Amino acid sequence: FVLGITLRKAEYMRVVIIRSNPVKPDSRVEKAVEALIRTGNEVCVLAWDRQANYSVRKETLSLSSADTDIFRIGVRADYGGGIRQNWLPLVLIQLKFILWLLQNRRTYDVIHACDFDTALVGFICGKLLKKQLVYDIFDYYVDSHRLPRLVAKVVEFLDHTIINAADAVIICSEERREQIGRARPRRLVVIHNSPDARQKLRNEGDRRLEIAPSPRARIAYVGILSNSRLLKELVECVSQRDDCELHIGGFGQLEPLIAEASERFSNIYWYGRLPYHLTLQLEEQCDILTAIYDPSIPNHRYAAPNKFYEALLLGKPLIVAEKTGIDTVVRRENIGVVIPYSREGIDRGIDLLLDRRNEWVSMQQRMKKLYQDRYSWCIMEKRLSKLYEDIQLEQ
């Protein structure tokens, strides 16, 4: 029996990934799950569904190369409502996550906590239950939320405490080392949020997304539909032009506005929520991608958005806002346009890219090479696997 336990730990690890959204979809979580399963680990997901109130639901998370268990807990909250509106749901989900981790403590060895809003739970239960903790920082909390000064200081203190105590910390770009500069993680790994090229080629039997041919330039955005990404302005801008069309999907605050615009304007196409492989299929058939973030939000100065990496994989020119982290790469590599964060900036950015149509092929070549050489998911998957091998040796 003792020998069996020793062998089990030497062969693989049992990991629970905690996320403060329902993972419907969540490309970074899904890629991490598949990468860990491919290297022989057992993985399940614990997720927060903000659309309804309900107790734990065990469901299946179906991915391109594997299926796994996902445990969703429903605590109704407002997407984009911030801490002021959601403080009670946030407290409730923390308590429910802790209860699940305590009740299921014999089923996992590692807590992989995504962002501060699950890391505190991971830290508490990791210490209490002697579990290893991997802290995956998608967005640095105090820079990505508008918090009162005193609250921000408390959150930053707790965040740094968790960073310093975790067995490993993951950040999504080299620039984000500066964000956590005063913390001292034991092990720090950069894993870019690159798409997995295999997801674009998902099972032949799966539904494919095809869009009709058009003489107009096609602009695509699929993701979180929030007010800090100039999406309302993008919709307004495209609706008043006859040389382009917008293909948009996702979820968030602006869903009703965008759905209504798609009914009013013939060049606005609304897709709702899309699984990730269909997102890539849609983007591949379009000409231009947008990754426009509000530079007044401190976290956006270190932005490493999905759209940037998807554009590299697919070779699609980008429109990005100035002073948002990726603008320097777009300028240096000449793979798109950098605009002021404004409605007028969007109009100007579209004009500039349409005027440079003859450069799109050379942009595509540079982008795909950049993806392969520096950002491919194959590189990132090896880093994640190596991280887990290293912490396994410490057990």
N, C-alpha and C positions, 0 to 999 in steps of 0.2 A: 504493500500500500504506500509506504513512504517512498519507495523507489519509483512507483508510478507517478506520484506527485512531482518528484524531482525531474523525471523525464518530460512530463507535460510542460513544466515551466521552461525547460531547455529548448523545446521545440517551437512553442508559439506563446503569444500573449493574448489575454482576453481584454478587449478594450471597449469602454462605453464612451461614445462621443456625445457631448451635451451641447445643444444649440437652442438659442432663444427665438427660433422661428419654427414653423412646422416642417421644414425641409420639403417643400412642395413647389418648386425644386430649390436646391441650394447646391450650386455646382462645386464649390470648394469642399463642402462636407462630403458630397457624393464621390468626388475624386479621391479624397482621403480614405473613405471606406473601401473603395475598390483597390487602392494601392495596398492597404494593410491586409486585405483578404488575399490578394495575389501573392503576398509574401508569407502566407500561411497562418495569419492571425485570425482570431475570432473577433467580430466587431458587431456591436449593436448601437443604436442611436436613441437618445432621449431628447424629445423635442417639445417646444411650447407652441401650441395652436392658439392663436389669439382670436379666432372667429367665433368660438362658442365655449360654454362652460361644460366640462365633463371630466370624469375620472380617467384613469389610465386606459388607453386603448392600444393593444398590441396589434400591429399591422405589419405588412411586408413592404420593405423599400426595394423596389425592383430597379436594378441598375443594368448597364449594358453587358457586364461580364459576371455579375453575381447578384444574388438576392440576400437580404439580411433583415433582421427584426428591427422595427422602429416602434418605440413606445411614445405615443403622443399624449400630452396632458393638456386639457382645454381650460384656459383661464382667459375670459374675454378681455380684450384690451384694444386700444385705438392705435393702429399703425401710424407712426409719425406723430403721435400725440405728445411725445416727450415724457419726462419724469413727472412733471406737474400733473398731467392727466392720468398717468399710468402707475403712480407710485404704489397704490394698493395691489393691483394685479402683479406688479413686479415682486412685492413682498410675498404674495400668495404662491407664485410659481417657484420662488426660492425654497419655500417650506415644502412644497410638493416634490421638488427635485430632491431635497435632502431626504424626505421620507422614502422615495423610491430607491435612492442609493443605499440607505440603511437596510431596507427590506430585501434588496437584491445583492447584498454585499458579497455573497459567495459566488457570484456569477461573473465577476470582472476583476482584473488585476490593475488596470490603468484607467484613470479618468482623464479623458482628452477634452478639456473645457475650451469652448470657443468664445472669446471676448470676456470682458469683466463681468457681464451680467450672468455668466454661468461659472466664472472662475472662482468667485467667493465660495460658492457651494462646493466646487471641486476641492478647494483648499481646506475647507472645514472637514469634509468627509474624508479627504486624503489623510489628514493628520489623525482624525479620530479612528479610522479603520486601517491605517497603515497601508494605503494604496499609493501607487506612483501617480504623479500629476504632470501632464503635458498641457501647457498653457499656450493656446493658439490665438494670437492677437490679430484678428482681421482688421479691427479699427481701434485705435488707442482712445479709451473711453472719454477722458477729460477733454480731448481735442475734437471729439466727434459729437458731443452733446453740450447744449447750452445749460450749464449748471451755475447756481449761485456760488459765489467765491468760496464761502466756507465749506459748502458741500463738495466742491471741486477739490479742495485741499484734502478733505477726508478720503475721498475716492482715490486720489492720486497716492496718498500714503498707503492705503489698503492694496492698491494695484501694485505698487513697488514691493510691498511685503510679499505678495503672491508671486511676483516675478522672481524675486530672490530665493523663494522657498521651493519653487517648482523644480522637478527633475529635468525638465527641458522647456524652453520657450521658443515659439515659432513666430516670426514676423514675415510680412509679405513683400518687403523690398529692402534693399540695402539702406535706403534713405531713412527708414524708420528706426534705425539704430539711434539716430539723434533724438527721436521722440522719447525713448526710454533711457536716455543717456545717464540719468542719475541712479537708475537701478543697476544691479549687478547680478544678472542671471548666471546660473552655474553652467548652462549649456544653451547657446543661442544659434538658431538655424534660420536661414532665409529660404522660404519656399514661395516662389512667385505663384500667383493665382492663374497660371496658364491653363488653357483648355487642353484636354487630351484629344489628340487628333483621331484617336479611335472612336470617340463619341460621335464624331461627324459621320462615321461609317457604321452606325449601329445596325443591329440585325436587319437583314434584307426584308424579313417579314413584318417589320415595324411600319407604322403609318409614315408616309413621306409628306412633306409640305412642299407644294409646287405653287409658284406664283406666275401669273400670266405675263407674256412678253409685253414690253412697253417702251416707247421711244423716250420716255422721261427718265431722268436719273433717279435711282431708288436710294432713299436714305433709310437706314434701319436703326431701331433702338428696342431692345428687349431687356427689361430689368425692373428695378424698384421705381415706381412712379411717384416720386416725391417732388416737392417744390424747390429743392435745392439743385436741380439738374437742368433748368431752363426748358423743361418739357412742354409746359403750357405755351411758352413763347415759340418753341419749335413747331408745335402744331399750328399756331396762328400764322407763323411765317410761311410754312409750306402750303397751307390752305389758300394763300393769296398769290401763289405762283403757279405757272402752267408748265414749267420746265423740270419739275421734280415731283416725287410722291414720297410719302412717309409710311413705312411699315413698322408698326409699333405694338409691343405686347408687354406683359408683366402684371404686376399687382401693386396696389398702394393707394394713396389719397386721391390721385388724379384719374382713377379708373372711370368714374362716371363722365367726367369732362371729355376724356379721349374717346370713349365709346360714342358719346353724343356727336362729337366732331366727325367721326367716321361715317355717321349717317347723313350728315349735312354736306360733306365735301367728298367728291369723287376720287381725290388723290390722297385721302387718309384711310389707311387700312388697319383695322384693329383686330388683334389675335387673342387677347386675354392672356391667361397663364399658358406658358409653353414648357414642356419638358426640355431639358438642355439640348438633346440631340436635334430637336426641331428648331430650337433657337439658332443653332449653328447652320442648319439647312437654310433657314430664312435669310440669315446674314450672308451666307455664301452667294445667294441669288441677287443680293443688292449690291450697290456700287460704293456707298459711303456709310461709315459708322460714326456715331457721335459718342463722346465721353466727356460731357460738359458738366463741371462741378463748380459749386460756389466757392471762390477763393477766400471769402471772408470767414469760412469755417476752417479753423486751424488744421484739422485732420486732412482736409483736401489738399493742403500744401504738400502732403506726402502721398497723394492718391496713387493707388495701383489698381485701377478698376478692371473688372472682367473685360469690358469692351476693348480696352487697350490690347490685352493679350489675344482676344478673339480676332481683332483686326490684324494682328501680326500673323496669326495662324492662317487666316483666309486671304491675306494680302489686300485688304480694303483700306483706302485712304481714310484718315481720321479728322474729325473736327473736335478740338479740345479748347478749354479755356486757359488763358494765361495765368501763371502763378499757381498751378495745380499739380506740381510734381512731374507729370508726364510731358508737360509742354516743352521742357528742354530736350527730351528724347525726340519728340516729333520734329522740332526745329533742326536738331543736329543731324538726324537721319533723313530729313526731307521726306516724311511719310504722311503729310497732311497739312492742315493749317491750324494756327493758333489765333484765337479770337478774344476780344474783350467779353466779359461775362454780361451780355446784354442781348436784347432782341435784335438790335441793329448789327451786333457782332455775328449772330447766326446768319442773317441775310448776306452779310459781306463774306462770311466763310464759305457759304454755298456758291456764291458768285466766283470766288477765287478757285475753288476746286473744279467747277464746271469749265472755267477758262483754261484749266491745266489738264484737260482730259487726255491729251497726248502723252502726259507723264504717268498716267495711271499704271501702265504695264511695268515701267521701271520702278515705280513705288512698290508695286506688288512683289517684284523680285527682291528688293531690299528688305521688305517686311518679312517675307518667308525665310530669308537667310538669317535675319536677326532672331526670329523665333527659334530656328533650329540650333543656332550657335549659342544662344544665351538663355532662352526662356522655355524651351520645350518641356512638356510635362514628363517626358522620360527622364530628364535631368532632375526635375523636382521630386519625382517618385523615388529615385535612388536616394536622394537626401532624406526623405521621410523614412524610408526603410532603414537607412543607416542610423538615424536617430533612435528608432525603436530597438535596433540591435544593441546600440550602446547602453540604453537605459535598462535593457533586459539583463545585461551583464552585471548591473548594480544590484539586482534583486538578492 
